[in-house]
Amino acid sequence: MATAISPLAPAAFPSLPPVAGVRLAGHRAGIRYKTPRNDVMVALLDEGSSVAAVLTRSLTASAPVHRCRAHLAGGSVRALVVNAGNSNAFTGKAGEAFVDATIDAAVALAGCKPTEVFPASTGVIGQPMPADLVAKSLPDAFAALVPAAGDAWEVAARAIMTTDTFPKGASATATIDGVTVTVAGFAKGSGMIAPDMATMLAYVFTDANIAPAPLQAALSAATDRSFNAITVDGDTSTSDTLVLCATRKAAHAAIDSADDARLAAFATALDAVCLDLAKQIVRDGEGATKFVEIRVTGADSDAAAKRIALTVANSPLVKTAVAGEDANWGRIVAAVGRSGERADRDLLVISVGGVQICASGMEVPGYDEAPVAAHMKGGEILIEVDIGLGDGSATVWTCDLTHGYIDINGSYRS
């Protein structure tokens, strides 16, 4: 785990409110880290809790991802068991045995069905672990469970960190039938971030009384606007897992359908939490010193706008220019042109920090680079691209690419 906290980090882990029906714990199983730290997170949910999840579409997904996908059909959750330090990906039959042992131990302790346990692992790929490495530590982890309130949130968030420099948490509330419901959660992620569903690991909890189907609908929509709109390095993880648990403790009538108008208030709160967590992941991008927002408008469709925005966001040339505080807008032009989406030289308009740089097929006459250069020296960078062809729009978030990224990943396994 990196030691220097990102210069883009928030001042402190936020104060998250309690969520009824959720208990959390962090525990040390000794998986990889030489310094004493928790590397296992356990969450125990009250009976009757519903679940939704979005999982990586990587074809080399980890064993826990495959198990979560199978368990999701049941719609019910009682326990989450997450380890850091080893992704349990590309570990063959040994990886399956590890998942089996972990689930069996959790089932015995939680008194639940195997399908109600959702495992996850993050860390190094391709290194099998002893099947009982986490399982044998679960009795102590379960003994440490406390209600999801106060410091318990940060303990849980820290337990799943790998190269993260700070724990990430967020919360919001909504009103359903006059009843206040809470949404709160935490995430980890710093490198290997170009999610193809969610992000590396994120866990969100609510006391809202929502059935699995509408819960899934809200989560899938929130994911596209948040975790699927960030990138650090263009690499999709084998472990990407986002799980949303609803304990259904709130005293409002159940929401059983995605067509229920009352779901909108909850969705707004969920969107806020997911977007907050996603942006924190970008702010903790490996070696990052700049937080970059890229807004694309005027594309053929929203999907086209997003593809253009992500092409700009993933461009090493754009990202290194931002790192070097160089207002080299030609790199943005080049990225737009190779995105695979329709663009017209004479309609394209590019602005940085609110200053229009090029339009009508060339640099704006009298363009003064000084205010743009000053903007590039800040920690928050805004790039706006108007394609000028349609109504499609999208916003994505990324960070700069510095030598710090190489330092972290060049020595990751050591």
For each residue, the residues with C-beta under 8 A, 3 or more apart:
1: 33 37 161 162 163 164 165
2: 163 164 165 190 286 408
3: 165
4: 165
5: 9 165 166
6: 9 165 166 283 284 285 288
7: 289 379
8: 283 284 288 289 290 291 379 399
9: 5 6 165 166 283 284
10: 13 14 166 280 283
11:
12:
13: 10 153 154 157 166 167 169
14: 10 169 170 171
15:
16: 148 149 153 169 170 171 184
17: 149 171 173 182 184
18: 147 148 149 150 182
19: 22 148 149 182 184 205 206 207 247
20: 46 207 247 249 250
21: 45 46 49 207 247 248 249
22: 19 43 44 45 46 147 148 205 245 247
23: 43 44 145 146 147 148 152
24: 41 42 43 44 145 146 147 148 152 153 155 156
25: 41 42 43 141 142 144 145 146 152 155 156
26: 38 40 41 42 141 144 155 156 158 159
27: 38 39 40 41 42 137 140 141 144 159
28: 36 37 38 39 40 137
29: 39 40 83 133 134 136 137
30: 33 39
31: 39 40 83 84 85 86 123 129 133 134
32: 39 84 85 86 123 124
33: 1 30 36 37 39 85
34:
35:
36: 28 33
37: 1 28 33 158 159
38: 26 27 28 41 155 158 159
39: 27 28 29 30 31 32 33 83 84 85 159
40: 26 27 28 29 31 81 82 83 84 134 137 138 141 159
41: 24 25 26 27 38 80 81 82 83 156 159 160 203
42: 24 25 26 27 79 80 81 82 106 138 141 142 145
43: 22 23 24 25 79 80 148 156 203 205 245
44: 22 23 24 78 79 110 142 145
45: 21 22 49 77 78 79 80 205 245 247
46: 20 21 22 49 247 249
47: 78 112
48: 76 247 248
49: 21 45 46 76 77 78 245 246 247 248
50: 75 76 77 210 211 212 215 245 246 248
51: 72 75 76 77 118 212 215 243 244 245 246
52: 72 212 215 216 218 219 220 243 244 246
53: 68 69 72 118 216 219 241 242 243 244
54: 197 198 219 220 223 227 242
55: 61 65 68 69 72 197 198 240 241 242
56: 61 65 195 196 197 198 236 237 238 239 240 241
57: 61 196 197
58: 61 65 196 236 237 238 240
59:
60: 89 90 238
61: 55 56 57 58 65 66 89 238 239 240
62: 65 66 87 88 89 90 95 121 238 239
63: 66 67 88 89 91 95 96 98 99 121
64: 67 68 88 99 119 120 121 239 241
65: 55 56 58 61 62 68 69 120 238 239 240 241
66: 61 62 63 69 70
67: 63 64 70 71 99 103 118 119
68: 53 55 64 65 71 72 118 119 120 241 243
69: 53 55 65 66 72
70: 66 67 73 115
71: 67 68 74 114 115 116 117 118
72: 51 52 53 55 68 69 75
73: 70 115
74: 71 113 115 116
75: 50 51 72 211 212 213
76: 48 49 50 51 113 115 116 212
77: 45 49 50 51 80 116 117 118 243 245
78: 44 45 47 49 110 112 113 116 117
79: 42 43 44 45 106 109 110 112 116 117 118
80: 41 42 43 45 77 117 118 119 120 203 243 245
81: 40 41 42 102 103 106 117 118 119 120 134 138
82: 40 41 42 119 120 121 122 159 160 201 203
83: 29 31 39 40 41 86 88 120 121 122 123 134
84: 31 32 39 40 121 122 123 159 160 161 162 188
85: 31 32 33 39 122 123 124 162
86: 31 32 83 121 123 124 127 129
87: 62 121 122 123 124 125 237 238 239
88: 62 63 64 83 91 95 98 99 121 129
89: 60 61 62 63 95 121 125 126 238 239
90: 60 62 95 125 126 238
91: 63 88 94 95 98 126 127 128 129
92: 95 96 128
93: 96 97
94: 91 97 98 128 129 131
95: 62 63 88 89 90 91 92 98 99 128
96: 63 92 93 99 100
97: 93 94 100 101 131
98: 63 88 91 94 95 101 102 128 129 130 131 133 134
99: 63 64 67 88 95 96 102 103 119
100: 96 97 103 104 131
101: 97 98 104 105 131 132 134 135
102: 81 98 99 105 106 117 119 134 135 138
103: 67 81 99 100 106 107 114 117 119
104: 100 101 107 108 114 135
105: 101 102 108 109 132 134 135 136 138 139
106: 42 79 81 102 103 109 110 112 117 138
107: 103 104 110 111 112 113 114 117
108: 104 105 111
109: 79 105 106 138 139 142
110: 44 78 79 106 107 116 117 142
111: 107 108
112: 47 78 79 106 107 116 117
113: 74 76 78 107 116
114: 71 103 104 107 117
115: 70 71 73 74 76
116: 71 74 76 77 78 79 110 112 113
117: 71 77 78 79 80 81 102 103 106 107 110 112 114
118: 51 53 67 68 71 77 79 80 81 243
119: 64 67 68 80 81 82 99 102 103
120: 64 65 68 80 81 82 83 201 239 241 243
121: 62 63 64 82 83 84 86 87 88 89 239
122: 82 83 84 85 87 160 162 188 200 201 237 239
123: 31 32 83 84 85 86 87 162
124: 32 85 86 87 127 412 413
125: 87 89 90 238
126: 89 90 91
127: 86 91 124
128: 91 92 94 95 98
129: 31 86 88 91 94 98 133 134
130: 98 133
131: 94 97 98 100 101 135
132: 101 105 135 136
133: 29 31 98 129 130 136 137
134: 29 31 40 81 83 98 101 102 105 129 137 138
135: 101 102 104 105 131 132 138
136: 29 105 132 133 139
137: 27 28 29 40 133 134 140 141
138: 40 42 81 102 105 106 109 134 135 141 142
139: 105 109 136 142 143
140: 27 137 143 144
141: 25 26 27 40 42 137 138 144 145
142: 25 42 44 109 110 138 139 145
143: 139 140
144: 25 26 27 140 141
145: 23 24 25 42 44 141 142
146: 23 24 25 149 152
147: 18 22 23 24 152
148: 16 18 19 22 23 24 43 152 153 156 184 205
149: 16 17 18 19 146 152 153
150: 18 153
151: 154 155
152: 23 24 25 146 147 148 149 155 156
153: 13 16 24 148 149 150 156 157 169 184 186
154: 13 151 157 158 167 169
155: 24 25 26 38 151 152 158 159
156: 24 25 26 41 43 148 152 153 159 160 186 203
157: 13 153 154 160 161 167 168 169 186 187 188
158: 26 37 38 154 155 161 167
159: 26 27 37 38 39 40 41 82 84 155 156
160: 41 82 84 122 156 157 186 188 201
161: 1 84 157 158 164 167 188
162: 1 84 85 122 123 188 190 200
163: 1 2 190 191 286 408 412
164: 1 2 161 167 168 188 189 190 284
165: 1 2 3 4 5 6 9 190 284
166: 5 6 9 10 13 280 284
167: 13 154 157 158 161 164 186 188
168: 157 164 186 187 188 189 277 280 281 284
169: 13 14 16 153 154 157 184 185 186 277
170: 14 16 184 185 186 272 273 276 277 280
171: 14 16 17 182 183 184 185 273
172: 182 183 184 268 269 270 272 273
173: 17 180 181 182 183 269
174: 180 181 183 208 265 266 268 269
175: 178 179 180 181 265
176: 179 181 208 209 250 252 255 262 265 266
177: 252 253 262
178: 175 252
179: 175 176 250 251 252
180: 173 174 175 250
181: 173 174 175 176 206 207 208 250 252 266 269
182: 17 18 19 171 172 173 206 207
183: 171 172 173 174 204 205 206 208 266 269 270 272 273
184: 16 17 19 148 153 169 170 171 172 204 205 206 273
185: 169 170 171 202 203 204 205 244 273 277
186: 153 156 157 160 167 168 169 170 202 203 277
187: 157 168 199 200 201 202 203 277 278 280 281
188: 84 122 157 160 161 162 164 167 168 200 201 202 281
189: 164 168 193 199 200 201 202 232 281 284
190: 2 162 163 164 165 193 232 281 284 285 286
191: 163 232 233 235 285 286 405 408 409
192: 200 232 233 235 236 237
193: 189 190 199 200 230 231 232 233 235 237 281 282 285
194: 231 232 233 234 235 236 310 314
195: 56 198 199 200 227 228 230 231 236 237 240
196: 56 57 58 228 236 240
197: 54 55 56 57 223 227 228 240 242
198: 54 55 56 195 202 223 227 228 240 241 242
199: 187 189 193 195 202 227 230 237 240 242 277 278 281
200: 122 162 187 188 189 192 193 195 237 239 240 241 281
201: 82 120 122 160 187 188 189 239 240 241 242
202: 185 186 187 188 189 198 199 227 241 242 243 274 277
203: 41 43 80 82 156 185 186 187 242 243 245
204: 183 184 185 219 242 243 244 245 270 273 274 277
205: 19 22 43 45 148 183 184 185 244 245 246 247
206: 19 181 182 183 184 210 244 245 246 247 266 270
207: 19 20 21 181 182 246 247 248 249 250
208: 174 176 181 183 246 248 250 252 255 266
209: 176 246 248 249 250 251 252 253 254 255
210: 50 206 214 215 218 246 248 254 255 263 266
211: 50 75 214 215 254 255 256 257
212: 50 51 52 75 76 215 216
213: 75 216 217 256 257 258
214: 210 211 217 218 255 256 257 258 260 263
215: 50 51 52 210 211 212 218 219 244 246
216: 52 53 212 213 219 220
217: 213 214 220 221 258 263
218: 52 210 214 215 221 222 244 258 263 266 267 270
219: 52 53 54 204 215 216 222 223 242 244 270
220: 52 54 216 217 223 224
221: 217 218 224 225 267 271
222: 218 219 225 226 267 270 271 274 275
223: 54 197 198 219 220 226 227 228 242 274
224: 220 221 228 229
225: 221 222 228 229 271 274 275
226: 222 223 229 230 271 274 275 277 278
227: 54 195 197 198 199 202 223 230 242 274 277 278 281
228: 195 196 197 198 223 224 225
229: 224 225 226 278 306 394 395 396 397
230: 193 195 199 226 227 278 279 281 282 396 397 398
231: 193 194 195 234 282 310 313 314 396 397 398
232: 189 190 191 192 193 194 281 282 285 286 288 398 399
233: 191 192 193 194 285 286 314 401 405
234: 194 231 314
235: 191 192 193 194
236: 56 58 192 194 195 196 240
237: 56 58 87 122 192 193 195 199 200 240
238: 56 58 60 61 62 65 87 89 90 125
239: 56 61 62 64 65 87 89 120 121 122 200 201
240: 55 56 58 61 65 195 196 197 198 199 200 201 236 237
241: 53 55 56 64 65 68 120 198 200 201 202
242: 53 54 55 197 198 199 201 202 203 204 219 223 227 274
243: 51 52 53 68 77 80 118 120 202 203 204
244: 51 52 53 185 204 205 206 215 218 219 270
245: 22 43 45 49 50 51 77 80 203 204 205 206
246: 49 50 51 52 205 206 207 208 209 210 215
247: 19 20 21 22 45 46 48 49 205 206 207
248: 21 48 49 50 207 208 209 210 254
249: 20 21 46 207 209
250: 20 176 179 180 181 207 208 209
251: 179 209
252: 176 177 178 179 181 208 209 262
253: 177 209
254: 209 210 211 248
255: 176 208 209 210 211 214 260 262 263 266
256: 211 213 214 260
257: 211 213 214 260
258: 213 214 217 218 263
259:
260: 214 255 256 257 263
261: 264
262: 176 177 252 255 265 266
263: 210 214 217 218 255 258 260 266 267
264: 261 267 268
265: 174 175 176 262 268 269
266: 174 176 181 183 206 208 210 218 255 262 263 269 270
267: 218 221 222 263 264 270 271
268: 172 174 264 265 271 272
269: 172 173 174 181 183 265 266 272 273
270: 172 183 204 206 218 219 222 244 266 267 273 274
271: 221 222 225 226 267 268 274 275
272: 170 172 183 268 269 275 276
273: 170 171 172 183 184 185 204 269 270 276 277
274: 202 204 222 223 225 226 227 242 270 271 277 278
275: 222 225 226 271 272 278 279
276: 170 272 273 279 280
277: 168 169 170 185 186 187 199 202 204 226 227 273 274 280 281
278: 187 199 226 227 229 230 274 275 281 282 397
279: 230 275 276 282 283 291 397
280: 10 166 168 170 187 276 277 283 284
281: 168 187 188 189 190 193 199 200 227 230 232 277 278 284 285
282: 193 230 231 232 278 279 285 288 291 292 397 398 399
283: 6 8 9 10 279 280 288 291 399
284: 6 8 9 164 165 166 168 189 190 280 281 288
285: 6 190 191 193 232 233 281 282 288 398 399 405
286: 2 163 190 191 232 233 404 405 408 409
287: 401 402 403 404 405 406 407 408
288: 6 8 232 282 283 284 285 291 399 400 402 404 405
289: 7 8 323 379 399 400 402 404
290: 8 322 323 378 379 380 381 399 400
291: 8 279 282 283 288 379 380 381 397 399
292: 282 313 319 322 381 382 383 397 398 399 400
293: 380 381 382 383 395 396 397
294: 309 312 313 383 384 385 395 396 397 398
295: 309 382 383 384 385 393 394 395
296: 299 305 306 308 309 312 384 385 386 387 392 393 394 395
297: 305 384 385 386 387 392 393
298: 305 347 386 387 388 389 390 391 392 393
299: 296 302 304 305 308 341 342 387 389 390 392 393 394
300: 304 341 342 387 389 390 392
301: 304 305 390 392
302: 299 305 306 392 393 394
303: 306 307 392
304: 299 300 301 307 308 341 342 387 390 392
305: 296 297 298 299 301 302 308 309 341 387 392 393 394
306: 229 296 302 303 309 310 394 396
307: 303 304 310 311 339 340 341
308: 296 299 304 305 311 312 336 339 341 343 385 387 394
309: 294 295 296 305 306 312 313 385 394 395 396
310: 194 231 306 307 313 314 396
311: 307 308 314 315 335 336 338 339 340
312: 294 296 308 309 315 318 332 335 336 339 383 385
313: 231 292 294 309 310 318 319 396 397 398
314: 194 231 233 234 310 311 319 398
315: 311 312 318 319 331 332 334 335
316: 319 320 401
317: 320 321 328 331 334 335
318: 312 313 315 321 322 331 332 335 383
319: 292 313 314 315 316 322 323 398 399 400 401
320: 316 317 323 324 400 401
321: 317 318 324 326 327 328 331
322: 290 292 318 319 325 326 376 381 400 401
323: 289 290 319 320 400 401 402
324: 320 321
325: 322 373 376 377
326: 321 322 376
327: 321 352 357 369 372 373 375 376
328: 317 321 331
329: 332 333 350 352 357 358 372
330: 333 334
331: 315 317 318 321 328 334 335
332: 312 315 318 329 335 336 350 352 383 385
333: 329 330 336 337 348 350 358
334: 315 317 330 331 337 338
335: 311 312 315 317 318 331 332 338 339
336: 308 311 312 332 333 339 343 348 350 385 387
337: 333 334 343
338: 311 334 335
339: 307 308 311 312 335 336 343
340: 307 311
341: 299 300 304 305 307 308 387
342: 299 300 304 387 389
343: 308 336 337 339 347 348 387 389
344: 347 348 387 388 389
345: 348 361
346: 360 361
347: 298 343 344 387 388 389
348: 333 336 343 344 345 358 359 361 385 386 387 388
349: 356 358 359 385 386 388
350: 329 332 333 336 356 357 358 359 383 384 385 386
351: 354 355 356 357 383 384 385 386
352: 327 329 332 355 357 372 375 376 381 382 383 384
353: 371 372 374 375 376 381 382
354: 351 375 382 384
355: 351 352 368 371 372 375
356: 349 350 351 359 364
357: 327 329 350 351 352 363 364 367 372
358: 329 333 348 349 350 361 362 363 364 367
359: 348 349 350 356 362 364
360: 346
361: 345 346 348 358
362: 358 359
363: 357 358 367
364: 356 357 358 359 367
365:
366:
367: 357 358 363 364
368: 355 371
369: 327 372 373
370: 373 374
371: 353 355 368 374 375
372: 327 329 352 353 355 357 369 375 376
373: 325 327 369 370 376 377
374: 353 370 371 377 378
375: 327 352 353 354 355 371 372 378 381 382
376: 322 325 326 327 352 353 372 373 381
377: 325 373 374
378: 290 374 375 381
379: 7 8 289 290 291
380: 290 291 293
381: 290 291 292 293 322 352 353 375 376 378 400
382: 292 293 295 352 353 354 375
383: 292 293 294 295 312 318 332 350 351 352
384: 294 295 296 297 350 351 352 354
385: 294 295 296 297 308 309 312 332 336 348 349 350 351
386: 296 297 298 348 349 350 351
387: 296 297 298 299 300 304 305 308 336 341 342 343 344 347 348 390 392
388: 298 344 347 348 349
389: 298 299 300 342 343 344 347
390: 298 299 300 301 304 387
391: 298
392: 296 297 298 299 300 301 302 303 304 305 387
393: 295 296 297 298 299 302 305
394: 229 295 296 299 302 305 306 308 309
395: 229 293 294 295 296 309
396: 229 230 231 293 294 306 309 310 313
397: 229 230 231 278 279 282 291 292 293 294 313
398: 230 231 232 282 285 292 294 313 314 319
399: 8 232 282 283 285 288 289 290 291 292 319
400: 288 289 290 292 319 320 322 323 381
401: 233 287 316 319 320 322 323 405
402: 287 288 289 323 405
403: 287 406 407
404: 286 287 288 289 407 408
405: 191 233 285 286 287 288 401 402 408 409
406: 287 403 409 410
407: 287 403 404 410 411
408: 2 163 191 286 287 404 405 411 412
409: 191 286 405 406 412
410: 406 407
411: 407 408 414
412: 124 163 408 409
413: 124
414: 411
